[in-house]
Amino acid sequence: MSRPLPVPLYSLTWRIKRLLLAVLLWGVGRTLARAARVDPVVHSELRHLPDGFCLHLGTRGLRSGLTLEKQGERWRASRATPTLTLTFKHPDVALAVLGFRLGINQSFCEGRVSVEGDLTAAMHLVRALETLESLLLPAFLARPLLRHYRAPQRKLQRASSICLGLLIS
């Protein structure tokens, strides 16, 4: 006779989703911070934001999230009070966006992401995340996610610079 699971299945799937979201947010944070340093397009999108600017990317219903603060030319993990908060309205939406099944721009336009703070800064961030999607994903995956996909110049060189920097640092 098989023993019942100690935790209900719905609770187990919820825990797995929370863990996956935490890993994806950590990965997006590190990738965005690295790309803001080494990629000229991402850097140009985020350079308009002032020093001390603090961004929080999270999911409604979850306490944790990604908080990055701009310090000079670098973005670092921080516990400061966020200047801009982007919150996914449901964990499934966050998984779809961070798992590259739904574009950040589409979720933003459909109202699946709530914004607290400067809307202009949020648009800069969305464009930076779109650039990351176009750089890191193959074209056949990026085209459906991005409304206007333009093949980035020197895509392989730029993407490898970001990814290798993540592995080395």
N, C-alpha and C positions, 0 to 999 in steps of 0.2 A: 504494500500500500504506500502510495507516495504521500509525503508530508506537504501540507499547505505552505505556501510562501509566507514568511513572517511579515512581509509588507504587502499591502494590496498592490496589484499590478499597475493601477493608474498612478499610485504614488511613486512606484519605481520608475515609470516612464517620465514622470515629472522631475524626479531627481536627475535622470539622465539628461533631460533637456536643460535643466539648470546648469549642470556640469558642462555640457556642450556650449551653452551660451557664454559661460565664464571663459572657456578656452578660446572661443571665437572672438570675444571682446578683447582678450589679452593679445591675441594675434593681430587684430585690426589696429589696436593701439600701438604695438611695436612697429608694425608695418607703416602706419601713418607717420609716426615719429621719425623713422628712418627715411622715408620718402621725402618728408619735408626738408631733410638735411641734404640729400644727395640728388634728388630729381628736380630739374629746373622748373618744370610745369607745376608740380605740387608746391614747390617752394614759392613760386610766384603767386599762387592762389592764397597761401596762408601767410605771406609776409605782411599783408595789410592789417593783420590782427595785432593789437598792441602787446607789448611785453606784460606779463602777468595775466594775460587772458587765460581763463580756465574753462575747459570744455568737459562736459559730462555726457556720456552716451550710455543710456541705460534702458531697462525694460520695465514697464509698469507691472507691479506685482513682485518684483525682485528688488531686494535691498542693494545688492552690489551692482557695479557697473564699471565703466571705464572713465577715469578722470585724468585728463592731460592738461598740463600748464605750459604755456610758452615762456621760456626763459632765454632771452636773446634770440639766437637762431635755432635753438633746440626745443624740443617738446619732451617733457618728462612726466612720469606718473606723479600724481599729487593728491593730497587730501584737502586742498584749498576749497573754498566756497566757489562753485562754478559761476562763471559769467554767462555761459550759454549751456542750456540743458536740452538735449535731444532725447526724447523718450519714445521708444516703440510702444504702441498701445497694447500689444499682445506678444507673448513669447514666441508664438508661431511666426509672426511677422518678422521678429528679430532674427529667428533662425533662417527664414527665407532670404532676408537681405544679407545677413552675414555669411550665409552659405551659398551666396551668388545664384539664387534661384529667382530673386526679385530685385530689380534695380533700386538703388537708394533714391534716385530721382522720382521713379514711379510711386514708391511708397510715400515719399514726401508730398507729391501732388495729390495722391488719393486720400490724404489725411490720416495715414497709418502711423505717422510720426508726429508727436506734439513738440512744439518749440517754446521754450521759455528763455527770453533774452533777445539779443539783437538778431533780427531776421537777415540782415545783410551778412553778418558773420556766419549764420547758418547756411546761406547760399554758397559762401566761399568754401565751407566745409563739405557741402554736398558735391560741389565741383571737384574738390580735391579727392573725395572718395570715388567719384566717377572716373577720374584720371587713373586712380589705383586699379579700379576694375578693368579699364582698358589696357593697362600695362601688364597686369599679372595674369589675366585670363587669355586663353586662346581666342582668336577672332570669332570662331563659331559659337563660343559661349558668351562672349561680350556683346555681340550684335543684338541678341534679343533683350538684353538688360538695359542697353543704352539707347536712348532715343535717336541720337545722331552719332553713330560710331564712326570715328575717323581713325584709321590705323596710325598709331603713334610713330613718330620718327625714331629710329634706333631703339625699337621696342625691346629687342633681346638684350642689348647692352644695358639699357636703363633698368629693366626688370631684374637682370642678374646682379646689378649693382645693389639694388634694394635687398634682394633675397640673400645674397652672399654676406652682406653687412649684418643681416639678422642672425645668420649662423655664426659669424665670427665674433660679434660683440656680445 
